[in-house]
Amino acid sequence: MNGRDFTNDHVTYGFFDAFVLSVNPRLIVQKGGTKLYIRGFGFVNSTSDELIGKFSNIERGELTCDGKKPCTAAAQYIDMHTMTTTSLP
């Protein structure tokens, strides 16, 4: 959490179990930089610049960009059913 948004009991942290229904567009360029729209529910309602998108694969689990750290990109909350992030190369 970003220290400004609170749960209903005024605690500044919490767990959100987001569920993704779809990601568009379905085809992206290999070099990265495609704006992705993620539709689903359970997203964090935050204006924080600290939200990130984490990339993974159903069969292989969490993807790593350097063999150690998970692949992440800045994410933005649009509304209760939409987040946006940028694809990685």
C-alpha positions as CSV (number, residue, x, y, z in Angstrom):
1,M,0.0,0.0,0.0
2,N,1.1,3.6,-0.5
3,G,0.5,4.8,3.1
4,R,-2.4,7.0,2.0
5,D,-5.1,4.5,1.1
6,F,-6.6,2.5,3.9
7,T,-8.5,-0.7,4.5
8,N,-11.9,-0.5,6.1
9,D,-10.3,-0.8,9.6
10,H,-7.8,2.1,8.9
11,V,-4.8,-0.2,8.6
12,T,-2.3,1.1,5.9
13,Y,-1.6,-2.4,4.6
14,G,-3.6,-5.2,3.2
15,F,-3.7,-8.2,0.8
16,F,-5.5,-8.0,-2.5
17,D,-6.1,-11.2,-4.4
18,A,-6.6,-9.8,-7.9
19,F,-8.1,-11.9,-10.6
20,V,-7.3,-11.2,-14.3
21,L,-10.0,-11.9,-16.9
22,S,-8.2,-10.6,-20.0
23,V,-5.2,-8.7,-21.3
24,N,-5.4,-6.6,-24.5
25,P,-3.9,-6.4,-27.0
26,R,-3.3,-10.1,-27.5
27,L,-0.4,-9.6,-29.9
28,I,2.5,-7.3,-28.9
29,V,5.9,-6.4,-30.5
30,Q,9.0,-8.2,-29.3
31,K,10.9,-5.0,-28.5
32,G,8.4,-4.2,-25.7
33,G,6.7,-0.9,-25.0
34,T,3.1,-2.0,-25.9
35,K,0.5,-0.5,-23.6
36,L,-1.4,-3.4,-22.0
37,Y,-4.9,-3.1,-20.6
38,I,-5.6,-5.7,-17.9
39,R,-9.3,-6.4,-17.1
40,G,-10.4,-8.2,-14.0
41,F,-11.3,-7.5,-10.4
42,G,-9.7,-7.1,-7.0
43,F,-7.2,-4.4,-8.2
44,V,-5.7,-1.9,-5.8
45,N,-7.5,1.5,-5.9
46,S,-4.4,3.7,-5.6
47,T,-2.9,6.7,-7.2
48,S,0.5,5.7,-6.0
49,D,3.4,5.6,-8.5
50,E,4.6,2.4,-6.7
51,L,2.1,0.0,-8.3
52,I,3.9,-2.6,-10.5
53,G,2.8,-5.3,-12.9
54,K,4.6,-8.6,-12.4
55,F,4.8,-11.0,-15.3
56,S,4.5,-14.8,-15.1
57,N,3.7,-17.8,-17.1
58,I,1.2,-20.5,-16.2
59,E,3.6,-23.4,-16.9
60,R,6.8,-21.8,-15.8
61,G,5.7,-19.5,-13.0
62,E,7.2,-16.1,-12.3
63,L,9.3,-14.8,-15.2
64,T,12.7,-13.3,-14.4
65,C,14.5,-10.6,-16.4
66,D,18.0,-11.4,-15.3
67,G,17.7,-14.9,-14.0
68,K,17.2,-13.6,-10.4
69,K,14.8,-10.6,-10.1
70,P,11.1,-10.9,-11.3
71,C,10.1,-9.0,-14.4
72,T,8.1,-6.0,-13.3
73,A,6.9,-2.8,-15.0
74,A,5.1,0.3,-13.6
75,A,1.3,-0.1,-13.5
76,Q,-1.5,2.3,-13.3
77,Y,-5.0,1.9,-11.8
78,I,-7.7,3.0,-14.2
79,D,-10.9,1.9,-12.6
80,M,-12.1,-1.0,-10.4
81,H,-11.9,-3.4,-13.4
82,T,-8.9,-2.0,-15.4
83,M,-5.2,-1.6,-14.9
84,T,-2.6,-0.7,-17.5
85,T,1.1,-1.5,-17.8
86,T,3.7,-1.7,-20.5
87,S,5.0,-4.9,-22.0
88,L,8.7,-5.8,-21.6
89,P,11.1,-6.9,-24.4
